[in-house]
């Protein structure tokens, strides 16, 4: 497959930066609720058994495992076939945005009016539809980074933009949700409905801003047909692209940490500290650290590089979590101290999530260098698959772990065994997976400065060839039409 590319003139503008920031901001407004309050909504409001929830979560994530790479490959094939003048990814954003809002609202409202099997069917169906809609939005949004950037500086800038958007998209539901739910009661559906619908409406508006403020600057004009792009191409990516393998290992580990922590944090504050509003207070106190880190990271990346910044942040985050768990072993840790330290530890680890997208763009460039194919959708979709595996492990394990530590939602005060179990699940286990992610970048990632030089030389060669081909084609067209000045 021969891939020609041309770059629209002008660098990244403030409009581009804010436009890309709005992507994860809008998407996370609803997706953040899946990790923070969805499990409590299902167990405490809908009264679904935790074992049933564990099984449903695995089934939902198997669906995600199928639709993520399929959606990426579909976008690559659709563009190869149609050469849509509006771009390769942005048209999908406009299609997915209303579907994302409607399915999110339905998921937080319709099941509350049902019981028994109809309730399970409604919840299962709307969750499937929501996840499909989110994939339809998330894959092109993530892939858009490589279409908007051409070098490490631009990738770091857009990764930072996405990180800031993700921080706000996760922070707003994380702060407001527990307060609204606390006002109506943890077992009352009203607070969950208000939170879910409000986040869906705000997310809808922000996602539209993402569409209108972004631009595909890296225009790819593939000289191929759709049949040359196959789902099996990803097998060659795993074989030839070691950097991509490192990213997939990272995706599994870091998402296991993220979803395990977020899914159990509400239970932790309820069972150990007897007040879920402490979660909001802890989020507010740790928020300045998160915002400051996102603002500083791009400048640090210019000196150290994306991969080193991610490695160092993971190492620091894991060390903070180990320190917090040690404190829990020898003293009574206040809810605010627990929340702030865990926020800093997980926040440092989350820097890797916010900045990983620049490395995904680099892995896409490396794959084009190694195979001659530029298939952003397929690669991003498969990377998302690894993240979904981590999500499955984190969420599925957490539901089953509630039974293992003998958690009983009907008890006002949990047993000491259950309390200690929450400390292990919410602090120690995440630290282990953070170090697993660090190991992926330390021992598997292989894009060195020398490899990067070869990639840049290849890119310069293909760009030069593209210019020659374009000039030749224009000349031939002019001759065939008997052009005159």
C-alpha positions as CSV (number, residue, x, y, z in Angstrom):
1,X,0.0,0.0,0.0
2,X,1.4,3.3,-1.0
3,X,0.5,6.2,1.3
4,X,0.8,9.8,0.2
5,X,0.4,12.6,2.7
6,X,0.3,16.4,2.6
7,X,0.2,18.9,5.5
8,X,-2.0,21.9,5.6
9,X,-0.1,25.1,6.1
10,X,0.2,26.6,9.5
11,X,0.9,25.1,12.9
12,X,-1.4,24.2,15.7
13,X,-3.5,27.1,16.9
14,X,-5.2,27.9,20.2
15,X,-8.5,26.9,18.5
16,X,-7.0,23.5,17.6
17,X,-5.8,23.0,21.2
18,X,-9.1,23.8,22.8
19,X,-11.0,21.9,20.2
20,X,-9.0,18.7,20.9
21,X,-9.3,19.4,24.6
22,X,-13.1,19.4,24.3
23,X,-13.1,15.8,22.9
24,X,-12.2,13.9,26.1
25,X,-13.9,16.6,28.2
26,X,-17.3,15.8,26.5
27,X,-16.7,12.1,26.2
28,X,-15.7,11.7,29.8
29,X,-18.7,13.6,31.1
30,X,-20.7,10.4,30.8
31,X,-17.9,7.8,30.7
32,X,-16.5,8.9,34.1
33,X,-19.8,7.8,35.7
34,X,-19.3,4.3,34.5
35,X,-16.3,3.9,36.8
36,X,-17.4,6.1,39.7
37,X,-21.1,5.5,40.4
38,X,-22.5,3.0,37.9
39,X,-21.7,0.0,40.1
40,X,-23.4,1.5,43.1
41,X,-26.4,2.5,40.9
42,X,-26.7,-1.1,39.9
43,X,-26.2,-2.8,43.3
44,X,-27.8,-0.2,45.6
45,X,-30.6,1.2,43.4
46,X,-31.5,-1.5,40.9
47,X,-30.7,-4.2,43.5
48,X,-28.7,-6.4,41.1
49,X,-26.7,-9.1,42.8
50,X,-22.9,-8.5,42.7
51,X,-22.2,-11.8,41.1
52,X,-24.7,-11.1,38.3
53,X,-23.0,-7.7,37.9
54,X,-19.6,-9.3,37.6
55,X,-21.0,-11.6,34.8
56,X,-22.7,-8.7,33.0
57,X,-19.6,-6.6,33.2
58,X,-17.5,-9.3,31.5
59,X,-20.1,-9.7,28.8
60,X,-20.3,-5.9,28.2
61,X,-16.5,-5.7,27.9
62,X,-16.3,-8.7,25.5
63,X,-18.7,-6.6,23.3
64,X,-16.3,-3.7,23.7
65,X,-13.4,-6.0,22.8
66,X,-15.1,-6.8,19.5
67,X,-16.4,-3.3,18.6
68,X,-13.2,-1.3,19.3
69,X,-10.9,-2.8,16.6
70,X,-13.9,-3.4,14.3
71,X,-14.8,0.3,14.5
72,X,-11.2,1.4,13.8
73,X,-11.0,-0.9,10.8
74,X,-14.4,0.3,9.5
75,X,-13.1,3.9,9.6
76,X,-10.0,3.0,7.7
77,X,-11.9,1.0,5.1
78,X,-14.6,3.6,4.7
79,X,-12.1,6.4,4.1
80,X,-10.1,4.2,1.6
81,X,-13.4,3.7,-0.3
82,X,-15.0,7.1,-0.2
83,X,-12.1,9.6,0.4
84,X,-14.5,11.8,2.3
85,X,-13.6,15.5,1.7
86,X,-14.6,16.4,5.3
87,X,-11.8,14.1,6.6
88,X,-11.2,10.6,7.8
89,X,-12.4,10.9,11.4
90,X,-14.4,14.1,12.0
91,X,-17.6,12.9,10.2
92,X,-17.8,10.1,12.7
93,X,-17.7,12.5,15.6
94,X,-20.8,14.2,14.3
95,X,-22.6,10.9,13.9
96,X,-21.8,9.6,17.3
97,X,-22.4,12.7,19.5
98,X,-26.2,12.6,19.6
99,X,-26.2,8.8,20.0
100,X,-23.9,9.1,22.9
101,X,-26.2,11.5,24.7
102,X,-29.4,9.7,24.1
103,X,-28.1,6.2,25.1
104,X,-26.5,7.7,28.3
105,X,-29.8,9.3,29.4
106,X,-31.7,6.1,28.7
107,X,-29.3,4.0,30.7
108,X,-29.7,6.2,33.9
109,X,-33.5,6.5,33.6
110,X,-35.4,3.6,31.9
111,X,-34.2,0.7,34.1
112,X,-35.4,2.5,37.3
113,X,-39.0,2.0,36.2
114,X,-38.6,-1.8,35.9
115,X,-38.0,-4.9,38.0
116,X,-36.7,-8.4,37.5
117,X,-35.9,-9.7,34.1
118,X,-37.2,-6.6,32.2
119,X,-34.9,-4.4,34.3
120,X,-31.8,-6.6,33.4
121,X,-32.8,-6.6,29.7
122,X,-33.2,-2.8,29.6
123,X,-29.9,-2.2,31.5
124,X,-28.0,-4.7,29.4
125,X,-29.4,-3.3,26.1
126,X,-28.8,0.4,26.9
127,X,-25.3,-0.3,28.2
128,X,-24.5,-2.1,25.0
129,X,-25.8,0.7,22.9
130,X,-24.0,3.3,25.0
131,X,-20.7,1.5,24.8
132,X,-21.1,1.2,21.0
133,X,-21.9,4.9,20.7
134,X,-18.9,5.8,22.9
135,X,-16.6,3.7,20.7
136,X,-18.0,5.4,17.6
137,X,-17.0,8.8,19.2
138,X,-13.8,7.8,21.0
139,X,-12.0,6.0,18.2
140,X,-12.0,8.9,15.7
141,X,-11.4,11.4,18.6
142,X,-8.3,9.5,19.7
143,X,-7.1,8.9,16.1
144,X,-7.5,12.5,15.3
145,X,-4.4,13.3,17.3
146,X,-2.2,11.8,14.6
147,X,-4.1,13.6,11.9
148,X,-3.6,17.0,13.6
149,X,0.1,16.7,14.6
150,X,3.3,16.1,12.7
151,X,6.1,16.1,15.4
152,X,6.7,15.3,19.0
153,X,6.1,18.9,20.2
154,X,2.6,19.0,18.6
155,X,1.8,15.5,19.9
156,X,2.8,16.5,23.4
157,X,0.7,19.7,23.1
158,X,-2.4,17.8,21.9
159,X,-1.8,15.0,24.5
160,X,-1.8,17.7,27.2
161,X,-5.0,19.2,25.7
162,X,-6.6,15.8,25.9
163,X,-5.3,15.4,29.4
164,X,-6.8,18.7,30.6
165,X,-10.1,17.8,28.9
166,X,-10.1,14.4,30.5
167,X,-9.3,15.9,33.9
168,X,-12.3,18.3,33.7
169,X,-14.5,15.6,32.2
170,X,-13.7,13.2,35.1
171,X,-13.5,16.0,37.8
172,X,-17.0,17.5,37.2
173,X,-19.0,14.3,37.5
174,X,-16.6,13.1,40.3
175,X,-17.3,16.3,42.3
176,X,-21.0,16.9,41.6
177,X,-22.2,13.3,41.4
178,X,-21.5,12.2,45.1
179,X,-23.1,15.5,46.4
180,X,-26.3,15.1,44.4
181,X,-26.5,11.4,45.3
182,X,-25.8,12.2,48.9
183,X,-28.7,14.8,49.0
184,X,-31.2,12.2,47.8
185,X,-29.6,9.1,49.5
186,X,-27.3,6.4,48.2
187,X,-30.3,4.1,47.5
188,X,-32.5,6.6,45.8
189,X,-32.6,6.6,42.0
190,X,-33.4,10.4,41.7
191,X,-29.8,11.5,42.4
192,X,-28.4,9.1,39.9
193,X,-30.9,10.2,37.2
194,X,-30.2,13.9,37.7
195,X,-26.4,13.3,37.6
196,X,-26.6,11.0,34.6
197,X,-28.9,13.2,32.5
198,X,-27.1,16.4,33.4
199,X,-23.7,15.0,32.5
200,X,-25.1,13.6,29.2
201,X,-26.5,17.1,28.2
202,X,-23.3,18.9,29.0
203,X,-21.3,16.3,27.3
204,X,-23.4,16.6,24.2
205,X,-22.6,20.3,23.9
206,X,-18.9,20.0,24.6
207,X,-18.6,17.1,22.0
208,X,-20.1,19.3,19.4
209,X,-17.5,22.0,20.2
210,X,-14.8,19.3,19.7
211,X,-16.2,18.7,16.2
212,X,-16.4,22.3,15.1
213,X,-13.0,23.4,16.6
214,X,-10.8,20.6,15.2
215,X,-9.2,20.2,11.8
216,X,-7.5,17.3,10.1
217,X,-4.2,18.9,9.2
218,X,-2.4,15.7,8.2
219,X,-4.3,14.8,5.0
220,X,-3.8,11.2,4.0
221,X,-4.5,10.3,0.4
222,X,-4.1,6.5,0.2
223,X,-3.5,5.0,-3.3
224,X,-5.3,1.8,-2.5
225,X,-8.8,0.4,-2.3
226,X,-10.7,-0.7,0.7
227,X,-10.0,-4.4,0.1
228,X,-6.3,-3.8,0.9
229,X,-7.2,-2.9,4.5
230,X,-7.9,-6.1,6.5
231,X,-8.7,-6.9,10.1
232,X,-5.8,-9.3,10.1
233,X,-3.3,-6.4,9.5
234,X,-3.3,-5.9,13.2
235,X,-1.5,-9.3,13.6
236,X,1.4,-7.9,11.7
237,X,1.4,-4.8,13.9
238,X,1.9,-7.0,17.0
239,X,4.7,-8.9,15.2
240,X,6.6,-5.9,13.8
241,X,5.7,-3.0,16.2
242,X,7.2,-3.6,19.7
243,X,6.4,-0.1,20.8
244,X,2.7,-0.9,20.2
245,X,3.0,-4.0,22.3
246,X,4.4,-1.9,25.1
247,X,1.5,0.4,24.8
248,X,-1.0,-2.5,25.0
249,X,0.6,-3.9,28.1
250,X,0.5,-0.4,29.6
251,X,-3.2,-0.1,28.6
252,X,-4.1,-3.3,30.4
253,X,-2.2,-2.5,33.6
254,X,-3.1,1.2,33.9
255,X,-6.8,0.7,33.1
256,X,-7.0,-2.1,35.6
257,X,-5.7,0.3,38.2
258,X,-8.0,3.1,37.1
259,X,-11.2,1.2,37.0
260,X,-10.5,-0.9,40.1
261,X,-9.8,2.3,42.1
262,X,-12.6,4.4,40.8
263,X,-15.2,1.5,41.0
264,X,-14.4,0.8,44.6
265,X,-13.7,4.3,45.9
266,X,-17.4,5.1,46.6
267,X,-17.6,1.8,48.5
268,X,-14.4,2.7,50.4
269,X,-15.7,6.0,51.6
270,X,-19.1,4.4,52.5
271,X,-17.8,1.3,54.2
272,X,-14.6,2.6,55.9
273,X,-15.4,6.3,56.5
274,X,-19.3,6.1,56.5
275,X,-19.7,9.2,54.3
276,X,-19.5,9.2,50.5
277,X,-19.2,13.0,50.4
278,X,-15.6,12.7,51.5
279,X,-14.9,11.6,48.0
280,X,-16.0,15.0,46.6
281,X,-14.0,16.8,49.3
282,X,-10.9,14.8,48.4
283,X,-11.4,15.4,44.7
284,X,-11.6,19.2,45.3
285,X,-8.4,19.1,47.4
286,X,-6.4,17.1,44.9
287,X,-7.8,18.9,41.8
288,X,-5.2,21.8,41.9
289,X,-2.4,19.1,41.7
290,X,-4.0,17.5,38.7
291,X,-4.5,20.7,36.8
292,X,-1.0,21.9,37.6
293,X,0.5,18.6,36.5
294,X,-1.3,18.8,33.2
295,X,-0.1,22.3,32.6
296,X,3.5,21.6,33.5
297,X,3.9,18.2,31.7
298,X,4.2,19.6,28.1
299,X,7.1,21.8,29.1
300,X,8.8,18.9,30.9
301,X,8.2,16.7,27.8
302,X,10.2,19.1,25.7
303,X,13.3,18.4,27.8
304,X,12.8,14.7,28.7
305,X,10.5,13.4,26.0
306,X,7.1,11.8,26.4
307,X,8.3,8.3,27.2
308,X,10.6,9.3,30.0
309,X,7.9,11.6,31.6
310,X,5.4,8.8,31.5
311,X,7.9,6.3,33.1
312,X,8.9,8.8,35.9
313,X,5.3,9.7,36.7
314,X,4.4,6.0,37.0
315,X,7.3,5.3,39.3
316,X,6.4,8.2,41.6
317,X,2.7,7.3,41.5
318,X,3.3,3.7,42.5
319,X,5.7,4.8,45.3
320,X,3.1,7.2,46.8
321,X,0.4,4.4,46.8
322,X,2.8,2.0,48.5
323,X,3.6,4.7,51.1
324,X,-0.2,5.2,51.7
325,X,-0.8,1.5,52.2
326,X,2.1,1.4,54.7
327,X,0.5,4.2,56.6
328,X,-2.8,2.2,56.7
329,X,-0.9,-0.7,58.3
330,X,0.4,1.3,61.2
331,X,-2.0,4.1,61.9
332,X,-5.5,5.4,61.5
333,X,-5.5,7.4,58.3
334,X,-8.1,10.2,58.1
335,X,-10.5,10.2,55.1
336,X,-9.1,13.5,53.8
337,X,-5.4,12.4,54.1
338,X,-6.3,9.1,52.4
339,X,-8.2,10.9,49.6
340,X,-5.4,13.5,49.0
341,X,-2.6,11.0,49.0
342,X,-4.4,8.5,46.8
343,X,-5.4,11.4,44.5
344,X,-1.7,12.3,44.2
345,X,-0.5,8.7,43.7
346,X,-3.2,7.8,41.2
347,X,-2.9,11.3,39.6
348,X,0.7,10.8,38.9
349,X,-0.1,7.4,37.3
350,X,-2.9,9.1,35.4
351,X,-0.4,11.4,33.7
352,X,0.6,8.4,31.7
353,X,-3.0,8.0,30.6
354,X,-3.2,11.6,29.5
355,X,0.1,11.7,27.7
356,X,0.0,8.2,26.2
357,X,-1.8,9.4,23.2
358,X,1.3,11.1,21.9
359,X,3.1,7.7,22.0
360,X,0.1,6.1,20.2
361,X,0.7,8.7,17.4
362,X,4.4,7.7,17.4
363,X,3.5,4.0,17.3
364,X,1.3,4.8,14.3
365,X,4.3,6.6,12.6
366,X,6.5,3.6,13.4
367,X,4.0,1.2,11.9
368,X,3.9,3.2,8.7
369,X,7.7,3.1,8.6
370,X,7.8,-0.6,9.3
371,X,4.9,-1.8,7.1
372,X,4.2,1.0,4.6
373,X,0.6,1.3,5.9
374,X,-1.0,4.2,7.8
375,X,-4.0,2.7,9.5
376,X,-4.7,5.0,12.5
377,X,-8.2,3.7,13.1
378,X,-7.2,0.0,13.3
379,X,-4.2,0.7,15.6
380,X,-6.1,3.0,17.9
381,X,-9.0,0.6,18.0
382,X,-6.8,-2.3,19.0
383,X,-5.0,-0.2,21.6
384,X,-8.5,0.7,22.9
385,X,-9.1,-3.1,23.0
386,X,-6.2,-3.5,25.4
387,X,-7.6,-0.7,27.6
388,X,-11.0,-2.5,27.6
389,X,-9.3,-5.7,28.8
390,X,-7.9,-3.7,31.7
391,X,-11.4,-2.2,32.2
392,X,-12.8,-5.8,32.3
393,X,-10.2,-7.0,34.8
394,X,-10.6,-3.9,37.0
395,X,-14.4,-3.8,37.0
396,X,-15.0,-7.6,37.0
397,X,-12.4,-8.2,39.7
398,X,-13.9,-5.5,41.9
399,X,-17.4,-6.9,41.7
400,X,-16.2,-10.4,42.7
401,X,-13.9,-8.9,45.3
402,X,-16.8,-7.4,47.1
403,X,-18.0,-10.9,47.8
404,X,-14.5,-12.1,48.7
405,X,-14.1,-9.5,51.4
406,X,-17.7,-10.1,52.7
407,X,-19.0,-6.6,51.9
408,X,-22.7,-6.3,53.0
409,X,-24.5,-3.1,51.8
410,X,-27.2,-3.6,54.5
411,X,-24.7,-3.2,57.4
412,X,-24.1,0.2,58.9
413,X,-20.6,-0.8,60.1
414,X,-18.6,-3.3,58.1
415,X,-16.4,-5.9,59.8
416,X,-12.6,-5.3,60.3
417,X,-11.9,-7.9,57.7
418,X,-14.0,-6.1,55.1
419,X,-12.4,-2.7,56.0
420,X,-8.9,-4.1,55.6
421,X,-9.9,-5.7,52.4
422,X,-11.0,-2.3,51.0
423,X,-7.6,-0.9,51.9
424,X,-5.8,-3.7,50.0
425,X,-8.1,-3.4,47.0
426,X,-8.1,0.4,46.8
427,X,-4.4,1.1,47.5
428,X,-2.1,-1.9,47.3
429,X,-3.5,-3.7,44.3
430,X,-3.6,-0.5,42.1
431,X,0.1,0.1,43.1
432,X,1.0,-3.3,41.7
433,X,-0.6,-2.5,38.3
434,X,1.0,0.9,38.2
435,X,4.5,-0.8,38.5
436,X,3.4,-3.2,35.7
437,X,2.7,-0.3,33.4
438,X,6.1,1.2,34.3
439,X,7.8,-2.1,33.4
440,X,6.2,-2.0,29.9
441,X,7.9,1.3,29.1
442,X,11.1,0.4,30.8
443,X,11.7,-3.0,29.2
444,X,9.5,-3.3,26.1
445,X,9.3,0.1,24.5
446,X,11.9,0.3,21.8
447,X,11.7,3.6,19.9
448,X,15.1,5.1,20.6
449,X,16.5,8.4,19.3
450,X,18.2,6.4,16.5
451,X,15.0,4.7,15.5
452,X,13.3,8.1,15.5
453,X,15.9,9.5,13.1
454,X,15.2,6.7,10.7
455,X,11.4,7.3,11.0
456,X,11.9,11.1,10.3
457,X,14.1,10.2,7.2
458,X,11.4,7.9,5.9
459,X,8.7,10.5,6.5
460,X,10.7,13.1,4.6
461,X,11.3,10.7,1.7
462,X,7.6,9.9,1.4
463,X,6.6,13.5,1.6
464,X,9.0,14.4,-1.1
465,X,7.7,11.6,-3.3
466,X,4.1,12.7,-2.6
467,X,5.0,16.2,-3.9
468,X,6.6,14.7,-7.0
469,X,3.5,12.5,-7.7
470,X,1.1,15.4,-7.1
471,X,3.1,17.7,-9.5
472,X,3.3,14.9,-12.1
473,X,-0.4,14.2,-11.9
474,X,-1.3,17.9,-12.2
475,X,0.9,18.2,-15.3
476,X,-0.6,15.1,-16.9
477,X,-4.1,16.4,-16.2
478,X,-3.2,19.7,-17.7
479,X,-1.8,18.2,-20.9
480,X,-4.9,15.9,-21.3
481,X,-7.2,18.9,-21.1
482,X,-5.0,21.1,-23.4
483,X,-4.4,23.7,-20.7
484,X,-3.4,27.2,-21.7
485,X,-2.3,30.2,-19.6
